[in-house]
Amino acid sequence: MIRITEIIEKAKTYLPAKDIALIQKAYVFSAAAHAGQMRLSGEPYLSHPLEVANILVELYLDGPTIAAGLLHDTVEDTSTTLEEIESQFGSQVSKIVAGVTKISKINFSSKEEAQAENIRKMILAMADDIRVVLVKLADRLHNMRTLEHQKHIKQKLIAQETLEIYAPLANRLGLYKIKVELEDLSLKYSKPEIYTQIKEGIKTHEVAGDKYINKVCKILEDILNKNKIKGRVSGRIKHIYSIYHKMETQGLTLDQVYDIIAFRVIVSSIKECYAVLGLVHALWKPVPGRFKDYISMPKANMYQSLHTTVIGPDGERVEIQIRTEEMHKIAEYGVAAHWKYKEDGTRISEKDVEKFSWLRQILDWQKELKDPKEFMASLRFDLFQDEVYVFTPKGEVKELPEGATPIDFAYLIHSQVGDHCAGAKVNGKLVPLNTPLKNGDTVEIITDPNKHPSRDWLKFVKTAKARTRIKHWIRNEERETSIALGKEVLEKESRKMGLNFQKLLKEGNFLEVAQEFSFKSEEDLFSAVGYAKITPRQILNRFLPKEEPSEKKEKEESVQTSSLGVKIKGIGDVLIRFAKCCSPVPGDPIIGYISRGRGVTIHTLDCPNVKRMEPERQLEVFWATEVKNTFPAKIKIICENKRGVLAKIANTLMESETDINSGSFHSNVDGKSEIFLTLMVESSAKLYKAISALQKISEVKEVSRLTMSERRG
Ligand code: MN
């Protein structure tokens, strides 16, 4: 079991005292929290966080990251709370621990390829701080190193998950060393026979010996010396998984895999890299198509190097990588190499650390890429910044755009689930349907066959699928309503015209009419009537006896008179109401206003409300000359509060043949009274005649016709 002193010693080589103190404190806390707990290996549990911290210190990570490594299992496996971690170690450490704990809770039950990619993306998206992923990878690496203590079935599952999720994640972040170790350990447990076979095969391979490696290294070193280039040379057997991968994808046996050894030349400048390449190619014949220049075109994970394969001293293929020290650091540590120092060697400040949006950083690196494939990869990165990854209750990952709601999720699952979505639970709690989903949420949709999409949903859904389906449903729904309404209107009008609608319907008469109007079906025709695109008379006239006098037809075309005494140009029998605000009476200049679903409301032209109306919904209307009805009109009388004045008013109105419909009386302190009356009059002329008669009463000070604004005042 590694000791904390070893970790501290390593940390002291690059971290300030403040960070060392933080690491020490985290160690004490973790030791107390995990006290008494054991690993499956029989070792104290503390050995695990210590090993994780050691992996992190070897990546030269900062104090909070190493402290978080020591504490990473305390919240999940002990009674420690995140609040405690925060109060003891600050928000940076607690955020990293929270992130690692969150990732540990992800259920990886589904094994599809696309699923794996989604989970990888989700982990990256969830961890708004890259250090979360680094601690998680260190955690996984140590668990893989100690996988022998797990049960056989569990070994295979964990190995598979590592291969699908964590090794590609390490690769994406350029953590080459971790990636390689994760891959080899995964192969060891998922395909133990193949692993052993390759391992044994390498030992007996003719070009795998130290002698061979030394020989080639010596030749390369000589080249450097002769040309006065300072640098170092090394040779190593490629990792087992990469050999396995090559055998698998190219269908080769181990004997056919020549380049199992890779040599590396590390020099101090880019110029020297290309110089060494030229010298190597002059000495050994390059294999065509194997030269790759990752210096001018870095990989998406910012890897840079020159790769070439040549025919070596014994006629065998030799792979050589040439790079600078800086490139080597990035090749080994990836994103972690960038963590510690900026390019100019200055340390990243605390503030920068917080601002360090690694995703943006990667995007910046990728902006310089010219290779279309790499560019596509960067585009995908760009895209997934705006994506959210959530789980079904069964643990499947679903991808949604940022801001997507449970409704979007429901439609993603199935159109029927969306159409009958009645409620949603996020992480087990009921939430409003417009709640934006977050990365890692588990979403459960409650359906009810009687529930249907609502127009309101359109205000917050984010996916095209949800939008389209909701609109589709609403259109269908409106169509059904309009068909029913159209039929109803036709039936009413039929009765007025002495026709039997049901009989006409049964005999199939409407299909022919529908076709004349170029509709496909009777229903389309009824729907058009419901939407008032066609008047019922336009249809029903066809069923009237032919000998109908022509004058009736003319009347149909001309202005219609409403039973209430208002004529509207071009419109037949529509529902008419008189506005309560201005109570128009015949003789008043009037205007119609189309109110949705409530017919036409008639206002006086000078009504204050008219000024606020949309002009396109205003309608020219006239009083019919033959009106014999009476209409309500409101007046206000101010008079002296004297005995008998009410009787005088009533008498005057009676003499001017005007009925009082209703009234109210208010007496004021100053001896005046206000009387509000609703009169029933035939015309404005009669109303004003009555008003002037009232004004002649000596106690009456003032009489006025009321509009809404006056009543308000
Ligand atoms: Mn752990």
Residues whose N, C-alpha, C, O or C-beta is under 5 A from the ligand:
A	BS01	MN	D73 D139
